[in-house]
């Protein structure tokens, strides 16, 4: 019959269909995809610590090696740099061994280059690891190649291998060492010559140098007493 419309049938949605639909809608409203896997942060406490990297001896040619002594400024107070008793006592603990490494490097004729953090000056570098007359000092953020003459200094000395010590491990040591390796330098990192506010930062820096693509193949992890010139 013209103009006649059948009454609509009642639509029934079964629970087994409705529940997934509601879950999908809720996930969309919350900005999450349904069934999304947990992030590394969600499972942070369940991650096992990987095996420690192997430490190897490093026998180096003094003529083509430079020792980078990074950001030991912090003389007596935190405002003068990162190596101080208030924020990085672990840095102070490395100074005797680093001082011995510097002395051996100088005796062998190895180029020694120092740095300060952006808020430091050479006078703030801790006694025992301070620059000798004539040793260059660069000033920069975590990567000491950026905005400094470090590349030119190393080129003039013919340095192709860099021994890197300093603080913070996850700052100056990590960034400068990674940049150096990615630009073709061989990098030697004595793990007892790097420091941070806590052991975990030092641990993950050691893991990075042992495993990071493009970096690990050019890096030797070692101890200060296993470095020979």
C-alpha positions in Angstrom: 0.0 0.0 0.0 1.4 3.4 -1.0 2.7 5.4 2.0 2.8 2.4 4.3 5.9 1.8 6.3 6.6 -1.2 8.4 7.4 -0.6 12.1 11.2 -1.0 12.6 12.3 -4.2 14.3 14.0 -3.9 17.7 17.7 -4.2 17.3 19.3 -6.5 19.7 23.1 -6.5 20.3 24.4 -9.6 22.0 26.8 -9.1 25.0 29.6 -11.0 23.2 29.6 -8.2 20.5 28.8 -5.3 22.8 31.7 -5.8 25.2 34.5 -5.6 22.6 32.8 -2.6 21.0 32.7 -0.7 24.2 36.4 -1.6 24.9 37.4 -0.3 21.5 35.4 2.9 22.0 37.0 3.4 25.4 40.5 2.8 24.0 39.9 5.3 21.2 38.6 7.9 23.7 41.8 7.4 25.8 44.0 7.7 22.8 45.2 4.1 23.0 45.0 1.3 20.5 43.1 -1.8 21.6 45.4 -4.6 22.6 48.5 -2.3 22.8 51.5 -3.9 24.3 53.0 -2.5 27.5 55.9 -0.1 27.2 59.4 -0.5 28.6 58.3 1.9 31.4 55.3 -0.3 32.3 57.6 -3.3 32.7 60.6 -1.4 34.1 61.1 -3.5 37.2 60.8 -6.8 35.3 63.8 -6.1 33.0 66.8 -8.3 33.9 70.3 -6.7 34.1 72.4 -7.9 31.1 75.7 -9.6 31.6 78.6 -7.2 32.3 80.7 -6.3 29.2 84.1 -7.7 28.9 87.0 -5.4 29.8 90.1 -5.7 27.6 93.6 -4.4 27.8 94.5 -1.4 25.6 98.0 -1.1 24.3 98.2 2.2 22.4 100.6 4.1 20.2 101.4 7.3 22.1 102.1 9.2 18.9 98.5 8.8 17.7 96.7 8.8 21.0 95.1 11.6 23.0 93.7 11.5 26.5 90.5 13.5 27.0 89.9 14.5 30.6 86.4 15.7 30.6 84.5 18.0 33.1 86.5 17.5 36.3 85.6 21.1 37.1 83.6 21.5 40.4 86.3 22.8 42.7 84.7 22.8 46.2 81.2 23.7 45.1 78.4 22.5 42.8 78.0 25.9 41.1 81.5 25.6 39.6 80.9 22.2 37.9 79.8 18.6 38.1 82.8 17.1 40.0 82.0 18.0 43.6 81.2 16.4 46.9 77.6 17.7 46.9 76.3 16.2 43.7 79.0 13.8 42.4 81.1 12.3 45.1 81.7 9.4 42.8 83.7 11.7 40.6 86.0 12.6 43.4 86.6 8.9 44.0 88.0 8.5 40.5 90.5 11.3 40.8 93.5 9.4 42.2 93.4 6.7 39.4 92.8 9.3 36.7 95.7 11.4 38.0 97.9 8.4 37.6 96.7 7.8 34.1 97.4 11.5 33.2 100.9 11.2 34.6 101.7 8.1 32.6 100.2 9.7 29.4 102.4 12.8 29.9 105.5 10.7 30.4 104.8 8.8 27.2 104.2 12.0 25.2 100.5 11.4 24.8 98.5 14.6 24.0 96.3 15.5 27.0 93.2 17.6 26.4 90.9 18.9 29.1 87.4 20.2 29.2 85.0 22.1 31.4 81.3 22.1 31.5 79.5 25.1 30.1 79.5 26.8 33.5 83.1 26.2 34.4 86.6 27.7 33.8 90.0 26.0 33.9 90.6 27.2 37.5 87.6 25.1 38.6 89.2 21.8 37.5 90.0 19.7 40.5 93.6 19.5 41.8 95.4 16.4 40.8 93.8 16.3 37.3 94.2 20.0 36.4 95.9 21.0 33.1 99.6 21.3 32.9 101.0 24.5 31.2 100.3 24.3 27.5 97.6 21.6 27.7 94.5 22.8 25.9 91.1 23.2 27.6 87.8 23.3 25.7 84.5 24.5 27.1 81.2 23.0 25.9 78.1 21.1 26.7 78.0 17.3 26.8 79.5 16.8 23.3 83.0 18.4 23.4 83.2 18.4 19.6 80.3 20.9 19.2 81.3 24.5 19.2 84.9 24.0 20.2 88.3 23.5 18.5 88.6 19.9 19.8 88.6 18.4 16.3 91.3 20.8 15.1 93.4 20.2 18.3 93.3 16.4 17.7 94.0 16.7 14.0 97.1 18.8 14.7 98.4 16.2 17.1 97.6 13.3 14.7 95.4 11.6 17.2 93.3 8.8 15.9 92.7 7.0 19.2 91.0 8.7 22.2 91.1 7.6 25.8 88.2 9.2 27.5 87.6 9.7 31.2 85.3 12.2 33.0 81.9 13.1 34.3 79.1 12.8 33.9 79.3 9.4 32.3 75.9 9.8 30.6 76.9 13.3 29.5 80.4 14.3 28.5 81.8 10.7 28.3 78.8 9.2 26.4 78.2 12.1 24.0 81.9 12.9 23.2 82.8 9.2 22.9 79.9 8.4 20.7 80.6 11.3 18.4 84.2 10.3 18.2 83.4 6.7 17.3 80.9 7.7 14.7 83.4 10.0 13.0 86.1 7.3 12.8 88.2 7.6 16.0 89.0 4.5 18.0 87.7 5.1 21.5 89.1 3.6 24.8 86.9 4.0 27.8 88.3 3.0 31.2 85.2 2.2 33.3 87.0 3.3 36.5 87.6 6.7 35.0 83.9 7.6 34.4 81.4 8.7 37.0 77.9 9.9 37.6 75.5 10.6 40.5 74.6 6.9 40.7 76.0 3.6 39.5 73.1 2.9 37.1 74.1 5.8 34.8 77.7 4.4 34.7 76.4 0.9 34.0 74.2 2.0 31.0 77.0 4.0 29.5 79.3 1.0 29.7 76.5 -1.1 28.0 76.1 1.5 25.3 79.8 1.5 24.4 79.8 -2.3 24.3 76.7 -2.7 22.2 75.6 0.5 20.3 75.6 0.1 16.5 78.5 2.1 14.9 80.0 2.7 18.3 80.8 -0.7 19.8 83.0 -1.8 16.9 85.3 1.1 17.5 85.3 1.1 21.3 87.4 -0.8 23.9 86.1 -1.0 27.4 89.0 -1.3 29.9 90.4 -0.4 33.3 92.9 2.4 33.9 95.6 0.0 35.0 95.1 -2.0 31.7 95.9 1.0 29.5 99.5 1.1 28.2 101.2 3.6 26.0 
